[in-house]
Amino acid sequence: MTQDLFRQDAYLTETAATVTAVTEQGVVLDRTVFYPLGGGQAGDSGVLALADGSVLAIADTRKGKDAEGQPTADIVHVPANDQGEVLARIQPGDAVIARIDWQRRHRLMRFHTTTHLLCHLVPQLVNGCSITPDYARLDFSMTDPLDKDALTAGIARLVAAAHPLTVGEISDEELDANPALVKSMSVQPPRGSGRIRTIRIGGDALIDLQPCGGTHVANTSEIGAVVVTKIEKKSATTRRVVLGFAPA
């Protein structure tokens, strides 16, 4: 089981770790700052720095799978295609420094937090989500049209208001008693551990509260200039909102 340090602190950029396995999927560590693909958010990239001074370039991060293809508690660091020589030298028990591409991660954090602001501005269920370093999109289950300029202005207003973000948790029973907290139709929060991670935006004035395992900025002011670049009618009952960073 990989200890997921990013759940407690999304601003950790590196950690000392020990290799626990090297598989066909990639390198597994006992602890990591790398976020694995999930919940619509792309997996992290970066490097694993080895004791001999060489580095293994990590192109992606995924959740581990067992022989039957079922998810495990491991987090797999997927090497870039040209890393075979370095990868061959890595063995279980090796000490490494796991270091994420912070610039890329921070863009993901800014976009992911903005999608939560969109859930406040468009109070409809979400039936699709994708968060990449270059753009993000949310698919809302709705038939009414949306206004691109109005949503961009709404995002700018919430960013400028500098709302704090708080990571919390609720029990399975509390979630069952408040099913409206789940905004996504396509991704359900993981159950079984007894506690479910939540993201709250807003202090006394609540902006958004929902279960989420992704990485986020600590305050909406950190998002910067994010705009709605496109609104698409994907079907009779789906409206897609695409986000991008405003030109510098």
Sequence and secondary structure as in RCSB ss.txt:
>XXXX:A:sequence
MTQDLFRQDAYLTETAATVTAVTEQGVVLDRTVFYPLGGGQAGDSGVLALADGSVLAIADTRKGKDAEGQPTADI
VHVPANDQGEVLARIQPGDAVIARIDWQRRHRLMRFHTTTHLLCHLVPQLVNGCSITPDYARLDFSMTDPLDKDA
LTAGIARLVAAAHPLTVGEISDEELDANPALVKSMSVQPPRGSGRIRTIRIGGDALIDLQPCGGTHVANTSEIGA
VVVTKIEKKSATTRRVVLGFAPA
>XXXX:A:secstr
  EEGGGT TT  EEEEEEEEE SS EEESEES   SBTTB    EEEEETTS EEEEEEEEEEE TTS EEEEE
EEEE TT HHHHTT  TT EEEEEE HHHHHHHHHHHHHHHHHHHHS S EEEEEE SS EEEEEE  S   HHH
HHHHHHHHHHTT BEEEEEEEHHHHHH GGG  BSS     SSSEEEEEEE SSS  EEEE  S   SBGGGG S
EEEEEEEEEETTEEEEEEEE   
